[in-house]
């Protein structure tokens, strides 16, 4: 009876939370009606960017597309063409469920975000979009299980860091063919930058700064057929890192110490373009367009709670910066690192996460965020090194989070990350590297989809000096499959050598597991 009472309170609290977000949802979600009376006659297919779905809830999911309108069809750009979104209960599209008549607003880049609600929990659906004689690809999505359902399994793909120029998106081709419940993408969906030394295919243009330029970069990535297939096959959960805006940005500061007001205009453009190309529920704040909430919490029945965290928008600036160039750097003897007021997540997000962690009744607690949490510093004659853009640059914030886990006696906490272009399986202790300190959580970090990693020699040195890194390899690209059950989490690092060629194949680099009730990773046969 106690469990049922807590569950009823949990459902009510979540419903209130969703209602509180309705005002933020309203300006971005597509509405029916107001459609043109004349259906477009397209010269070029406007659905060339594919379809996607995301952020599933027990009774809803977001459906997405963005119309890319060719010059031959420029007459349909304003005020915006009519689009019909159709949802079906079967793959053959013979059992219609709902239909929405929409207008693709040019002010939003002709993107559409349909909140498909009133659905059954824990089941698949199929969808497509139609405009005139043009028909999109068919996407498959699913709702999450009911909050009280004793789910026995969650299968997800963990991915990050897909530099278009540095390799092909084989990982997404592989994901599209798998039987998964979710794709969890933890940052660097696009890259704003280029490096001629590692280029095997080219971006469409140079560095983006404006809304139109960020839109073009996202559209270029979305034109990749393997990425389209991954989006069409599974619902996604997303968070971001830095390259969705610019490398190593922290809150309102970039590496060039650009005036904050100027930089925030660029960040607003990047955030809007990001939302216009993602199946998300909430877009930029209408009153403050440089702000956009992306952190969220999703339940998978009674099996797991999954948090997606934002490590960029609210963080303190990097400590001990180089006066000639901002962003992250390797430092020794930086006293500012010990300042307890410094935060990676920002005070409000920290409080929100702490409340959720200490109140959840679900078995597994998965924290998806953009980078490596375990320490990776090296010993030097000047002291131990710390990279200021990662969690080593915010050690007091990391300590607070792990102390929360320890004080609440939480079991089955697993950090999921990306960013470092390496597969990592690690123990998280209250005192990193001290075998006398208890392990309080486990960590799995996925390698990049395509972006090059650090040298094998440096990676080996880092692992050698940080024994909590049980597995660490930076020489291969791919993604991680996670199979979560009540008694065990199994992770497979699926990889191929760098750079990823168009005809490469993935193989299992390593398997790691976390046993229910036992903090820490262990090799899996």
C-alpha positions in Angstrom: 0.0 0.0 0.0 2.9 2.4 0.8 4.3 2.0 -2.7 0.9 2.7 -4.3 0.4 5.8 -2.3 3.8 7.1 -3.3 3.1 6.3 -6.9 -0.2 8.2 -6.9 1.7 11.3 -5.5 4.4 10.8 -8.1 1.9 10.8 -11.0 0.1 13.9 -9.6 3.4 15.8 -9.2 4.5 14.9 -12.8 1.1 16.0 -14.1 1.4 19.3 -12.3 4.9 19.7 -13.7 3.7 19.1 -17.2 0.9 21.6 -16.8 3.4 24.2 -15.6 5.3 23.7 -18.8 2.2 24.2 -21.0 2.8 27.9 -21.3 6.3 27.2 -22.6 5.1 24.5 -25.0 2.3 26.6 -26.5 4.3 28.9 -28.7 6.2 26.0 -30.3 3.8 23.1 -30.7 1.9 22.9 -34.0 -1.8 23.7 -34.0 -4.5 22.5 -36.3 -6.5 24.8 -38.5 -5.5 28.1 -40.3 -4.3 25.9 -43.2 -4.2 27.3 -46.8 -7.2 26.3 -48.9 -5.0 25.3 -51.8 -2.7 22.3 -51.4 0.8 22.9 -52.6 2.0 21.4 -55.9 5.7 20.7 -55.3 8.4 20.6 -57.9 11.0 19.2 -55.4 10.2 17.0 -52.4 10.1 19.3 -49.3 10.5 16.3 -46.8 14.2 15.8 -47.7 15.3 16.2 -44.1 13.3 13.2 -43.0 11.1 12.7 -39.9 11.8 12.2 -36.2 10.1 11.6 -32.9 11.2 12.2 -29.3 10.6 12.7 -25.6 8.1 9.9 -25.2 5.7 10.0 -22.2 3.1 7.3 -21.3 0.4 9.0 -23.3 2.3 11.2 -25.8 5.3 11.7 -28.0 6.6 14.6 -30.1 6.6 14.1 -33.9 8.9 16.3 -36.1 9.8 17.3 -39.5 11.1 20.4 -41.2 10.2 21.3 -44.7 13.2 22.3 -46.8 11.6 24.3 -49.7 13.6 24.5 -52.9 13.9 27.7 -55.0 11.6 26.1 -57.6 8.9 26.1 -54.9 9.7 29.5 -53.3 6.1 30.7 -53.7 5.1 28.3 -50.9 7.6 29.7 -48.3 5.2 32.4 -47.2 2.8 32.3 -45.4 3.7 28.6 -45.1 2.4 25.5 -46.7 -0.3 23.1 -45.4 0.9 19.8 -43.9 -1.1 16.9 -42.6 0.4 14.7 -40.0 -1.0 11.2 -39.8 -0.5 8.7 -36.9 -1.2 4.9 -37.3 -1.4 1.9 -35.0 0.2 -0.4 -37.5 3.2 -0.6 -39.8 1.0 -1.1 -42.8 -0.7 2.2 -42.1 -4.2 0.7 -42.3 -5.3 1.6 -38.7 -5.4 5.4 -38.5 -5.3 6.8 -34.9 -5.2 10.6 -35.3 -4.6 13.3 -37.9 -3.4 16.9 -37.5 -3.8 19.7 -40.2 -0.9 22.1 -39.8 0.9 25.1 -41.3 4.7 25.1 -41.5 5.5 28.6 -40.1 8.4 30.3 -41.9 9.3 32.1 -38.7 10.3 28.7 -37.3 12.2 27.6 -40.4 9.1 25.6 -41.6 9.7 23.2 -38.8 6.8 21.3 -37.2 6.5 19.9 -33.7 3.4 17.9 -33.2 2.5 16.8 -29.6 0.8 13.5 -30.3 -1.2 13.0 -27.1 -4.1 10.9 -25.9 -2.1 7.7 -26.9 -1.8 4.3 -25.2 1.2 3.8 -22.9 4.0 1.5 -23.9 3.2 0.7 -27.5 4.6 1.5 -30.9 3.0 3.9 -33.5 3.8 4.8 -37.1 3.5 8.3 -38.6 4.0 10.3 -41.8 3.5 13.8 -43.1 1.7 14.8 -46.3 1.8 18.2 -48.1 0.0 18.3 -51.5 1.3 15.4 -53.5 4.5 15.1 -51.4 4.7 12.4 -48.7 7.4 12.0 -46.1 9.2 8.8 -45.1 7.3 6.7 -42.5 8.6 6.9 -39.0 8.2 4.5 -36.1 7.9 5.7 -32.6 6.6 4.5 -29.2 5.2 5.9 -26.0 6.9 5.1 -22.7 5.3 2.6 -20.3 2.7 3.6 -17.7 4.4 5.0 -14.6 3.2 2.1 -12.4 4.0 -0.7 -14.9 6.6 -3.2 -13.7 8.7 -3.1 -16.8 11.3 -5.8 -17.3 13.5 -4.2 -19.9 14.8 -0.9 -21.4 17.0 -1.1 -24.5 18.7 2.2 -25.5 21.5 3.4 -27.7 23.9 6.0 -26.2 25.6 8.3 -28.7 27.4 11.6 -29.0 29.9 13.7 -31.1 29.1 13.3 -34.8 31.5 15.5 -36.8 30.2 15.3 -40.4 33.6 16.1 -41.9 35.6 13.5 -39.9 33.7 10.3 -40.7 30.5 8.7 -41.9 27.5 8.0 -39.6 27.8 4.2 -39.6 26.7 4.2 -35.9 23.3 5.5 -36.9 22.9 3.0 -39.7 23.5 0.3 -37.2 21.1 1.8 -34.6 18.4 2.0 -37.2 18.5 -1.8 -37.7 18.3 -2.6 -34.0 15.4 -3.4 -31.7 15.7 -0.4 -29.4 13.3 1.5 -27.2 15.2 4.8 -27.3 18.2 6.6 -28.8 19.9 8.8 -26.1 22.1 11.5 -27.7 24.2 13.4 -25.2 25.8 16.2 -27.2 27.7 17.6 -30.2 24.9 16.8 -32.7 26.5 19.3 -35.1 30.0 20.8 -35.2 30.3 24.5 -35.9 34.0 24.1 -36.7 36.2 22.5 -39.3 39.7 21.0 -39.3 41.3 20.5 -42.7 43.7 17.9 -41.3 40.9 15.4 -40.6 38.4 16.2 -43.3 37.1 13.3 -45.4 33.8 15.1 -46.5 32.9 18.8 -46.3 30.5 21.0 -44.5 28.2 23.1 -46.6 29.8 26.4 -45.6 32.0 28.0 -43.0 31.5 28.8 -39.4 27.9 29.6 -38.5 26.9 32.7 -36.5 23.4 33.6 -37.6 20.1 31.8 -37.4 20.1 31.0 -41.2 23.7 29.7 -41.0 22.9 27.4 -38.0 19.8 26.3 -39.9 21.9 25.4 -42.9 24.4 23.4 -40.7 21.6 21.4 -39.1 20.0 20.8 -42.5 23.3 19.6 -43.9 23.6 17.0 -41.1 20.0 16.0 -41.4 20.6 15.3 -45.1 22.7 12.3 -44.1 20.7 9.1 -44.9 22.0 7.1 -41.9 21.1 9.8 -39.5 17.7 10.1 -41.0 17.2 6.3 -40.7 18.1 6.4 -37.0 15.6 9.2 -36.3 12.9 7.4 -38.3 13.4 4.1 -36.5 13.3 5.2 -32.9 12.2 8.0 -30.5 15.1 10.1 -29.2 16.0 11.8 -26.0 18.6 14.6 -26.4 20.8 17.0 -24.5 23.6 19.2 -25.9 27.2 20.0 -25.3 29.2 22.9 -26.7 29.5 22.4 -30.5 25.8 23.0 -31.0 26.8 26.7 -30.4 30.6 27.0 -30.3 33.5 25.0 -28.8 34.0 25.3 -25.1 31.4 28.0 -24.4 30.3 28.4 -20.8 27.1 30.1 -20.0 27.4 33.6 -21.6 31.1 33.3 -22.5 33.0 32.0 -25.5 36.7 31.3 -26.0 37.3 34.8 -27.6 35.8 36.7 -24.6 33.1 38.1 -26.9 30.9 40.7 -25.2 28.1 38.7 -23.4 25.3 40.6 -25.2 26.8 39.8 -28.6 27.5 36.2 -27.7 24.0 35.6 -26.3 22.5 36.7 -29.7 24.6 34.0 -31.3 23.5 31.5 -28.7 19.9 32.4 -29.3 20.3 31.7 -33.0 22.0 28.4 -32.3 19.3 27.3 -29.8 16.5 28.2 -32.1 18.1 26.3 -35.0 18.7 23.3 -32.7 15.1 23.2 -31.6 13.8 23.6 -35.2 15.7 20.4 -36.1 14.9 18.3 -33.0 11.8 16.4 -31.8 11.7 18.4 -28.5 8.8 19.7 -26.5 10.0 23.1 -25.5 11.7 25.8 -27.6 13.6 28.9 -26.7 12.0 31.2 -24.1 10.0 33.7 -26.0 11.0 36.5 -23.6 14.6 35.5 -23.5 15.5 33.6 -26.7 19.1 32.9 -25.6 17.5 30.6 -22.9 16.0 27.2 -23.6 15.3 24.5 -21.1 16.6 21.1 -22.2 17.1 19.3 -18.9 14.3 16.9 -18.1 13.3 13.6 -16.4 11.6 10.6 -18.0 10.3 7.4 -16.2 10.4 4.0 -17.8 7.7 2.3 -15.8 8.9 1.3 -12.4 12.3 0.2 -13.9 14.2 3.5 -14.2 14.2 7.2 -14.1 16.3 8.9 -16.7 17.5 12.5 -16.3 18.9 14.5 -19.2 21.2 17.3 -17.8 22.4 20.6 -19.3 26.1 21.1 -18.6 26.5 24.3 -20.7 23.8 26.8 -20.3 24.0 27.5 -16.6 27.6 26.6 -15.7 30.2 28.9 -14.1 32.9 30.1 -16.5 36.0 27.9 -16.6 38.4 28.4 -13.8 41.9 30.0 -14.2 41.4 31.0 -17.9 44.2 31.9 -20.2 43.9 35.7 -20.7 44.7 35.3 -24.4 42.2 32.5 -25.1 39.2 31.4 -23.1 37.5 28.0 -22.9 38.9 24.8 -21.4 42.6 24.2 -20.7 44.8 22.0 -18.6 45.9 23.7 -15.4 47.9 22.9 -12.3 47.7 24.7 -9.0 44.4 26.5 -9.7 42.9 27.5 -6.4 39.6 28.5 -7.9 38.8 24.8 -8.5 38.2 24.5 -4.8 35.6 27.2 -4.7 32.4 25.5 -3.4 30.2 28.0 -5.1 31.2 27.0 -8.6 28.7 24.8 -10.5 28.6 22.8 -13.7 24.8 22.6 -13.7 23.8 25.9 -12.0 22.2 26.1 -8.6 18.6 25.7 -9.8 19.3 22.6 -11.9 21.4 21.1 -9.0 18.5 21.6 -6.6 16.0 20.1 -9.2 18.2 17.0 -9.7 18.8 16.5 -5.9 15.1 16.6 -5.3 14.4 14.1 -8.0 17.2 11.7 -7.0 16.2 11.7 -3.3 12.5 11.2 -4.0 12.5 8.6 -6.8 11.2 5.1 -6.0 12.3 3.6 -9.3 15.0 0.9 -9.3 17.6 2.4 -11.6 18.7 6.1 -11.7 20.3 7.0 -15.1 21.9 10.4 -15.3 22.6 11.4 -18.9 24.9 14.3 -19.3 27.5 15.5 -21.8 30.9 14.5 -20.6 33.1 12.2 -18.4 32.5 12.6 -14.7 35.4 10.4 -13.4 38.6 12.2 -12.9 41.3 12.0 -15.6 44.1 14.2 -14.4 47.8 13.5 -14.6 50.7 14.0 -12.1 53.1 16.7 -13.1 56.1 18.4 -11.3 53.7 21.3 -10.7 51.0 19.2 -9.2 48.0 17.2 -10.5 46.5 18.5 -13.8 42.9 19.3 -14.4 41.1 20.0 -17.6 38.9 23.0 -16.8 36.1 22.4 -19.3 35.1 18.9 -17.9 34.0 17.8 -14.4 37.6 18.0 -13.3 37.2 21.7 -13.7 34.1 21.6 -11.3 35.3 19.2 -8.6 33.2 20.7 -5.8 30.1 20.4 -7.9 30.9 16.7 -8.7 31.6 16.1 -5.0 28.2 17.6 -4.0 26.4 15.3 -6.5 28.2 12.1 -5.4 27.8 13.1 -1.7 24.0 13.4 -2.4 24.0 9.9 -3.8 26.0 8.6 -0.7 23.9 10.5 1.9 20.6 9.3 0.5 22.0 5.7 0.3 20.9 5.5 -3.3 21.6 2.3 -5.2 21.9 1.7 -8.9 23.0 5.2 -10.0 24.6 5.2 -13.4 26.2 8.2 -15.1 25.9 8.2 -18.9 28.2 10.6 -20.9 30.0 11.4 -24.1 32.2 14.3 -25.3 35.7 12.7 -24.8 35.6 10.6 -28.0 36.5 7.5 -26.0 34.7 4.5 -24.5 35.0 4.6 -20.8 33.7 2.3 -18.0 34.5 3.8 -14.6 33.9 3.7 -10.8 32.7 6.8 -9.1 34.0 7.2 -5.6 33.6 10.0 -3.1 37.4 10.3 -3.2 38.6 9.6 -6.7 41.4 7.1 -7.0 41.4 6.2 -3.3 40.6 2.5 -3.0 39.6 3.1 0.7 36.8 5.5 -0.5 33.5 3.8 -1.3 32.2 3.4 -4.8 28.8 5.2 -4.9 27.9 5.2 -8.6 28.9 3.7 -12.0 29.8 5.5 -15.2 29.6 4.6 -18.9 30.8 7.0 -21.5 30.4 6.4 -25.2 32.9 7.1 -27.9 32.1 9.5 -30.7 30.0 8.6 -33.7 32.7 10.0 -36.0 34.9 12.7 -34.3 38.6 11.8 -33.9 39.8 10.9 -30.4 43.0 11.5 -28.4 46.1 9.4 -29.1 46.3 5.9 -27.8 49.5 6.8 -25.9 47.9 9.7 -24.0 44.7 7.6 -23.3 46.9 4.8 -21.8 48.7 7.3 -19.6 45.5 8.7 -18.3 44.1 5.3 -17.6 47.4 4.2 -15.9 47.2 7.1 -13.5 43.5 6.9 -12.8 42.6 3.3 -11.7 38.9 4.1 -11.4 38.9 4.1 -15.2 38.4 0.4 -15.7 38.1 0.7 -19.5 39.3 3.5 -21.7 39.9 3.5 -25.4 40.0 6.5 -27.7 41.0 4.9 -31.0 37.6 3.8 -32.3 34.3 5.3 -33.3 30.8 4.0 -32.8 28.1 4.0 -30.1 27.0 2.1 -27.0 24.1 -0.3 -26.6 22.6 -0.5 -23.1 20.3 -3.3 -22.0 18.7 -2.6 -18.7 16.8 -5.2 -16.7 15.7 -5.2 -13.0 18.8 -7.1 -11.9 21.5 -5.9 -14.3 22.6 -3.3 -16.7 24.6 -4.6 -19.7 26.6 -2.3 -22.0 28.2 -3.1 -25.3 30.8 -0.7 -26.8 30.2 -1.1 -30.6 33.0 0.3 -32.6 35.0 0.6 -35.8 38.5 2.1 -36.5 38.9 5.8 -37.2 38.0 7.4 -39.6 34.7 5.7 -40.3 34.5 4.7 -43.9 31.2 4.5 -45.8 31.4 0.6 -45.9 32.7 0.0 -42.4 31.2 -2.5 -40.0 30.8 -2.4 -36.2 32.1 -5.0 -33.8 32.1 -5.4 -30.0 35.1 -3.6 -28.4 34.1 -4.6 -24.9 31.2 -5.5 -22.6 30.7 -4.1 -19.2 27.9 -4.6 -16.6 26.5 -3.1 -13.4 24.7 -5.4 -11.0 21.6 -4.2 -9.3 22.4 -3.1 -5.7 26.2 -3.1 -6.3 27.8 0.3 -7.3 30.6 0.0 -9.9 31.3 -1.5 -13.3 32.5 -5.0 -13.9 33.5 -6.9 -17.1 30.8 -8.9 -18.7 31.4 -12.2 -20.6 
